[in-house]
Amino acid sequence: MKTKTSTFQTTTLLSRRTLASTIGAATIAVASVPALAQESIEQEAPVVTSFGDALSQGDATLGFRARTEMVDAAGSDRLDLTSLLTRLTFSSASYQGFSTLIEMDDVTHITDFEGGVADAEGTEVNQAYLAYTAGATTLKYGRQRILLDNQRFIGGVGFRQNEQTYDGVSVSNTSLADTSLFLAHIHNVNRIFGEDSPAGDHRSDTYLLNAKYSGFSAGALTGYAYLLDNEDAAAFSTDTYGLRFAGSQADLGYTLEYAVQSSAANNPADYDANYLLAEASYKFGAVTLAGGYELLGADGANGQFITPLATLHKFQGWTDMFLGGGSGNIAGGIEDIYLSVGTSLGGVKFALNYHQLNSDDTNVSGVDKLGSEAGFLVGGKVAGVNLSMKYSAYNADEFGVDTDRLWLTAEAQF
């Protein structure tokens, strides 16, 4: 299926200069508002009279996630990796609106690394930011987690042992009724490949805007503008504008989303491409059945709609066959028709899913049928430890090779 792309003039929409000015104004506005009085309702609550008190009265958590991942691709030896993520997080109390958070991650390979698994070994700062809250506005400066909507465009790849986080400044505001606003400027993306990898960091001059209104009875409407200027991977530089509507009525859930994207900044390509999502779900008692159609379109051989900051593992099947070198798409674009069913019995979660994948424009690569994938997940908590088993099987057609992946995970937090 070839979807016609529309001519898109970025000069008529939000520009990088507009977003930069907006973030600057929001930062000044937050700084000029006095912090709300920190009055405790309970008399026994500790009194914070200095930033030192805020640090001493902060909270620390320690988390562990052990995982074994097995990859069996036709024509290649099976690859196994067992790794351990150790995460230490400290968040201070608030003093006159100021607070801070520091989070350290260590990923250790228990078995020899043979390739094929994107869990890099190393120790690094996952988050480290200073926050200031005044009323309904929060400003964060530093390395931070940013997860927008369903993470299709901006996410953290939290499934992986080394999370993707962002260096920059962000402003969030909820002062308008039923409305949440988010603005950010990102100057570096800390990717999942680790500090020792040449692809571990991408310098950036990126602006993010996400505005959500949830005052409609039928659901929430979100508008967004993601203006990516990647200084280390020029092909990832894009301007994306879109609308998303998601809601539910009784047992019926639904989502519609449309976005347009054009090459931008230093991108050597010149293209315009579309994104489309239509999804519905229905609850039959304890069982939820869902299905959808997702298109990441192509503009002929000029280029295709990409999502380099997304949590890509969540989409187009768990075997990660369509990562496109981190871009989230391949030449010719991708159509994904999918079904899923899930339930929970006695505290144990069960999920099944199926994807049928095809090219958007077969004239680009000569490939029409991209294959299919089926997967299942079972997980629950035993003695305070979250245990899960996840499996997916990709059946190749005119693209790739048959590939199976299995994950065994144990996770606990103290």
Phi and psi in degrees as a GROMACS rama.xvg file:
@    title "Ramachandran Plot"
@    xaxis  label "Phi"
@    yaxis  label "Psi"
@TYPE xy
-108.808  118.818  LYS-2
-97.863  127.124  THR-3
-69.2163  129.43  LYS-4
-88.9802  149.497  THR-5
-97.161  149.648  SER-6
-66.3512  132.913  THR-7
-130.266  119  PHE-8
-105.088  106.636  GLN-9
-68.0244  -18.2497  THR-10
-67.8608  -19.4479  THR-11
-90.8378  -5.40719  THR-12
-118.07  -168.884  LEU-13
-63.2986  134.635  LEU-14
-107.037  167.116  SER-15
-60.4939  -38.3666  ARG-16
-64.0492  -40.4214  ARG-17
-62.4781  -45.9104  THR-18
-66.7614  -38.0773  LEU-19
-61.1911  -43.3537  ALA-20
-65.2958  -38.6991  SER-21
-65.2611  -44.4484  THR-22
-63.3663  -41.5532  ILE-23
-62.1252  -43.0448  GLY-24
-65.4146  -40.0092  ALA-25
-64.909  -38.6288  ALA-26
-62.941  -44.1142  THR-27
-64.2907  -40.1059  ILE-28
-63.5324  -42.9462  ALA-29
-63.7748  -43.1915  VAL-30
-65.0538  -25.8981  ALA-31
-88.1168  -9.59484  SER-32
-90.1958  126.088  VAL-33
-60.938  143.324  PRO-34
-66.0428  143.767  ALA-35
-67.0145  146.98  LEU-36
-61.2485  133.594  ALA-37
-91.1882  76.2109  GLN-38
-94.7377  127.156  GLU-39
-87.0821  137.616  SER-40
-77.2334  -39.2113  ILE-41
-94.1303  131.18  GLU-42
-64.0736  -30.0128  GLN-43
-81.1938  -4.31107  GLU-44
-63.6115  140.246  ALA-45
-65.9637  146.169  PRO-46
-95.0042  127.189  VAL-47
-101.757  108.643  VAL-48
-110.735  -2.2037  THR-49
-157.626  167.36  SER-50
-68.1618  -27.4736  PHE-51
-61.5518  -41.7444  GLY-52
-61.7504  -40.4027  ASP-53
-60.904  -37.2465  ALA-54
-72.15  -44.5855  LEU-55
-68.4203  -24.5772  SER-56
-101.636  16.8473  GLN-57
-76.6814  176.696  GLY-58
-116.914  143.837  ASP-59
-125.489  139.624  ALA-60
-128.671  148.668  THR-61
-125.664  124.838  LEU-62
-125.735  150.711  GLY-63
-131.79  140.107  PHE-64
-138.902  111.944  ARG-65
-100.051  137.245  ALA-66
-146.298  139.592  ARG-67
-113.783  126.004  THR-68
-119.494  132.518  GLU-69
-120.757  132.998  MET-70
-124.204  123.712  VAL-71
-126.731  100.82  ASP-72
-108.876  137.213  ALA-73
-56.8473  132.602  ALA-74
86.3441  0.0814108  GLY-75
-131.391  158.01  SER-76
-67.9075  149.482  ASP-77
-68.2488  139.66  ARG-78
-114.276  132.679  LEU-79
-126.908  144.32  ASP-80
-146.768  128.1  LEU-81
-110.335  127.58  THR-82
-135.694  160.763  SER-83
-130.047  123.125  LEU-84
-97.8422  126.1  LEU-85
-115.979  124.435  THR-86
-126.327  124.19  ARG-87
-113.616  122.199  LEU-88
-122.637  129.5  THR-89
-122.475  127.017  PHE-90
-124.539  128.591  SER-91
-78.705  165.604  SER-92
-75.0535  173.18  ALA-93
-96.832  135.405  SER-94
-125.984  112.508  TYR-95
49.8598  40.4081  GLN-96
90.6722  -12.8711  GLY-97
-92.903  142.19  PHE-98
-153.677  168.605  SER-99
-143.535  157.37  THR-100
-139.716  135.303  LEU-101
-130.709  131.728  ILE-102
-136.028  124.578  GLU-103
-110.884  137.829  MET-104
-120.544  141.084  ASP-105
-130.498  126.019  ASP-106
-114.115  120.318  VAL-107
-116.62  133.233  THR-108
-85.8586  117.661  HIS-109
-77.8143  -35.926  ILE-110
-111.277  167.013  THR-111
-64.9108  138.166  ASP-112
-81.1129  123.437  PHE-113
-112.946  4.11587  GLU-114
91.0341  172.937  GLY-115
83.6995  -8.45081  GLY-116
-126.411  125.332  VAL-117
-89.3748  53.6938  ALA-118
-121.466  92.219  ASP-119
-74.1767  143.568  ALA-120
-85.3031  144.161  GLU-121
152.404  169.473  GLY-122
-120.898  130.335  THR-123
-157.964  167.392  GLU-124
-80.1348  118.332  VAL-125
-84.9293  -42.1039  ASN-126
-140.654  146.143  GLN-127
-163.947  102.091  ALA-128
-143.663  156.52  TYR-129
-105.668  130.871  LEU-130
-118.463  147.768  ALA-131
-134.612  125.702  TYR-132
-117.256  128.682  THR-133
-132.806  108.878  ALA-134
62.4541  -122.545  GLY-135
-96.0359  13.0718  ALA-136
-118.583  133.767  THR-137
-126.759  130.174  THR-138
-111.424  132.141  LEU-139
-125.025  135.92  LYS-140
-129.607  126.304  TYR-141
130.164  -159.731  GLY-142
-83.7438  125.794  ARG-143
-147.873  159.779  GLN-144
-86.6213  130.918  ARG-145
-129.636  115.488  ILE-146
-126.129  111.618  LEU-147
-112.199  130.586  LEU-148
52.3009  -127.681  ASP-149
-92.9008  13.9667  ASN-150
68.2412  20.1991  GLN-151
-69.5428  -26.852  ARG-152
-116.266  -39.9031  PHE-153
-130.748  115.848  ILE-154
-151.803  -170.841  GLY-155
-121.356  -1.62892  GLY-156
51.2599  45.2401  VAL-157
-62.989  -16.0003  GLY-158
-65.6329  -33.5785  PHE-159
-75.864  154.08  ARG-160
-65.4616  -33.8117  GLN-161
-104.686  109.057  ASN-162
-76.8795  153.428  GLU-163
-90.0158  123.384  GLN-164
-130.254  173.953  THR-165
-129.83  136.814  TYR-166
-97.9474  123.73  ASP-167
165.665  -159.206  GLY-168
-123.729  138.317  VAL-169
-134.591  150.774  SER-170
-132.405  127.363  VAL-171
-122.382  144.595  SER-172
-145.602  138.162  ASN-173
-129.992  27.9818  THR-174
-73.2199  -27.5438  SER-175
-82.0704  142.37  LEU-176
-57.9257  130.694  ALA-177
59.4654  23.1576  ASP-178
-130.478  135.365  THR-179
-126.239  133.522  SER-180
-120.111  140.598  LEU-181
-137.922  129.377  PHE-182
-130.486  142.295  LEU-183
-152.6  148.737  ALA-184
-119.406  126.626  HIS-185
-113.388  127.47  ILE-186
-109.725  -6.08025  HIS-187
-159.193  138.8  ASN-188
-111.01  120.987  VAL-189
-90.7189  100.054  ASN-190
-83.8101  173.53  ARG-191
-74.5929  -7.11212  ILE-192
-83.9438  -6.40761  PHE-193
91.1799  159.998  GLY-194
-66.1364  -25.3078  GLU-195
-82.8591  -8.03942  ASP-196
-91.8229  141.437  SER-197
-59.863  -23.4827  PRO-198
-97.8072  12.1531  ALA-199
-72.8211  -28.1299  GLY-200
-132.158  140.481  ASP-201
-121.834  114.53  HIS-202
-67.4275  145.826  ARG-203
-150.52  156.981  SER-204
-132.725  67.9096  ASP-205
-109.209  141.261  THR-206
-119.848  136.764  TYR-207
-124.467  133.158  LEU-208
-133.193  128.354  LEU-209
-139.454  120.905  ASN-210
-125.091  126.111  ALA-211
-124.957  131.208  LYS-212
-118.962  120.208  TYR-213
-112.157  22.6899  SER-214
-83.8336  -5.12013  GLY-215
-81.4257  140.879  PHE-216
-66.8827  -26.7807  SER-217
-83.3571  -16.5522  ALA-218
157.841  -166.358  GLY-219
-113.886  138.695  ALA-220
-109.364  127.299  LEU-221
-121.658  132.564  THR-222
-116.597  144.497  GLY-223
-146.823  154.76  TYR-224
-138.632  118.744  ALA-225
-120.114  108.021  TYR-226
-108.939  98.276  LEU-227
-97.9666  124.773  LEU-228
-124.705  95.5032  ASP-229
-93.8206  115.675  ASN-230
-82.1867  -13.8506  GLU-231
-106.921  -20.2861  ASP-232
-136.147  87.8657  ALA-233
-58.5301  -31.8493  ALA-234
-67.587  -12.2252  ALA-235
-91.8757  1.95866  PHE-236
-83.8567  116.959  SER-237
-147.328  158.704  THR-238
-113.7  123.931  ASP-239
-126.172  130.495  THR-240
-128.713  134.448  TYR-241
-157.398  170.533  GLY-242
-129.931  141.014  LEU-243
-135.061  131.627  ARG-244
-124.924  123.531  PHE-245
-137.988  137.952  ALA-246
-167.513  -172.351  GLY-247
-154.851  151.987  SER-248
-135.715  114.67  GLN-249
55.3336  -119.38  ALA-250
-93.9924  1.69333  ASP-251
-100.336  128.728  LEU-252
-117.551  152.847  GLY-253
-156.052  150.287  TYR-254
-144.739  133.447  THR-255
-128.002  136.226  LEU-256
-148.776  141.402  GLU-257
-142.583  138.807  TYR-258
-144.902  153.717  ALA-259
-121.844  145.866  VAL-260
-137.987  142.007  GLN-261
-133.81  151.502  SER-262
-62.4751  150.048  SER-263
-148.857  170.761  ALA-264
51.2131  -122.211  ALA-265
-92.1364  12.3338  ASN-266
-64.1078  124.374  ASN-267
-72.1132  -17.2294  PRO-268
-82.865  165.832  ALA-269
-138.622  100.149  ASP-270
-150.228  163.053  TYR-271
-133.757  129.282  ASP-272
-141.434  160.456  ALA-273
-112.3  155.781  ASN-274
-126.088  138.918  TYR-275
-141.592  135.496  LEU-276
-136.535  132.147  LEU-277
-135.45  121.475  ALA-278
-141.343  143.659  GLU-279
-142.275  150.985  ALA-280
-141.607  156.798  SER-281
-146.314  135.799  TYR-282
-96.3322  121.775  LYS-283
-107.509  85.3625  PHE-284
66.6606  -119.216  GLY-285
-88.7321  -0.410248  ALA-286
-109.23  133.067  VAL-287
-113.86  124.246  THR-288
-108.508  132.102  LEU-289
-137.413  152.89  ALA-290
-153.538  158.402  GLY-291
-166.026  171.36  GLY-292
-131.698  127.587  TYR-293
-129.377  134.015  GLU-294
-124.595  124.251  LEU-295
-107.977  99.5709  LEU-296
-77.033  170.007  GLY-297
-124.841  149.853  ALA-298
-108.444  66.9634  ASP-299
57.2984  -138.568  GLY-300
-85.7023  -0.457015  ALA-301
-71.0379  -34.7839  ASN-302
163.083  179.269  GLY-303
-143.07  159.09  GLN-304
-64.0652  123.492  PHE-305
-121.965  158.412  ILE-306
-138.198  68.5314  THR-307
-69.3855  -14.4505  PRO-308
-105.052  10.2011  LEU-309
-78.6917  164.375  ALA-310
-84.9154  83.4877  THR-311
-64.752  -28.1724  LEU-312
-62.4027  -22.4263  HIS-313
-75.2665  -14.3925  LYS-314
-125.175  151.646  PHE-315
60.7579  27.1707  GLN-316
96.363  148.706  GLY-317
-78.2432  -14.0857  TRP-318
-75.0643  -5.76574  THR-319
59.3666  42.2782  ASP-320
-78.6755  -16.6339  MET-321
-121.433  36.622  PHE-322
-68.9579  -26.2089  LEU-323
59.366  41.4497  GLY-324
66.8211  25.3864  GLY-325
95.5309  -3.76729  GLY-326
-83.0245  -24.7738  SER-327
86.9536  13.2002  GLY-328
-158.367  167.24  ASN-329
-127.726  166.778  ILE-330
-56.525  132.365  ALA-331
94.8593  -9.64398  GLY-332
74.5277  173.391  GLY-333
-137.171  131.44  ILE-334
-103.793  132.759  GLU-335
-128.163  115.394  ASP-336
-106.133  123.019  ILE-337
-137.253  155.414  TYR-338
-134.407  148.402  LEU-339
-148.169  153.449  SER-340
-139.338  137.172  VAL-341
-145.452  152.998  GLY-342
-158.186  172.305  THR-343
-136.953  127.108  SER-344
-129.167  120.076  LEU-345
57.9573  34.1827  GLY-346
82.7895  3.09295  GLY-347
-106.575  127.975  VAL-348
-92.6898  136.148  LYS-349
-126.43  137.711  PHE-350
-146.627  140.111  ALA-351
-127.653  144.22  LEU-352
-145.916  158.242  ASN-353
-144.059  137.712  TYR-354
-127.251  134.643  HIS-355
-115.927  120.376  GLN-356
-119.242  136.32  LEU-357
-140.005  163.185  ASN-358
-77.4855  149.926  SER-359
-79.542  -43.9282  ASP-360
-127.071  101.929  ASP-361
-72.866  -14.8499  THR-362
-73.6326  -17.2229  ASN-363
-75.8735  -52.3605  VAL-364
-111.385  -7.82054  SER-365
77.4644  6.86688  GLY-366
-106.543  131.908  VAL-367
-108.432  -59.5364  ASP-368
-91.5492  117.324  LYS-369
-92.5183  -2.64073  LEU-370
105.902  -172.503  GLY-371
-141.854  164.008  SER-372
-145.613  141.755  GLU-373
-127.334  143.468  ALA-374
-149.284  161.6  GLY-375
-142.164  156.102  PHE-376
-138.831  136.294  LEU-377
-135.332  133.763  VAL-378
-159.5  153.117  GLY-379
-168.544  179.809  GLY-380
-111.048  131.606  LYS-381
-129.489  119.004  VAL-382
52.307  40.8185  ALA-383
82.1794  1.88748  GLY-384
-110.616  127.176  VAL-385
-81.5416  121.643  ASN-386
-116.294  140.417  LEU-387
-150.646  152.154  SER-388
-129.846  127.945  MET-389
-130.231  137.276  LYS-390
-139.639  140.417  TYR-391
-141.537  145.396  SER-392
-129.577  118.025  ALA-393
-97.6812  127.093  TYR-394
-105.874  111.78  ASN-395
-71.7152  155.034  ALA-396
-128.561  -94.1022  ASP-397
-99.0235  7.41644  GLU-398
-141.003  138.981  PHE-399
69.2289  -166.955  GLY-400
-132.621  157.002  VAL-401
-55.4415  130.711  ASP-402
-141.915  130.949  THR-403
-115.034  141.604  ASP-404
-133.584  140.415  ARG-405
-132.358  135.321  LEU-406
-125.45  131.061  TRP-407
-118.995  120.643  LEU-408
-131.25  138.432  THR-409
-129.57  131.606  ALA-410
-140.071  136.977  GLU-411
-145.761  153.048  ALA-412
-137.828  139.964  GLN-413
